[in-house]
Amino acid sequence: MDLQIDMITEQEITKLLEMQKMITDKMGIDTSQDRELPKMLQRVDADKIEESLEKQF
């Protein structure tokens, strides 16, 4: 159950970051120097996490 909640939270936070990025782009704010942002904007692959957890157990 906790994993499901965490995955939903991750999706929601990623969506918020995408929306914030669109706003900063529209305002002309340069975020190209932020090395972490592109990684943070990538969606988490739930299938890969599930496979990894299954291998651990």
Buried (B, 14 or more C-beta within 10 A) or exposed (E): EEEEEEBEEBEEEBEEEEEEBEEBEEEEEEEEEEEEBEEEEEEEEEEEBEEEEEEEE
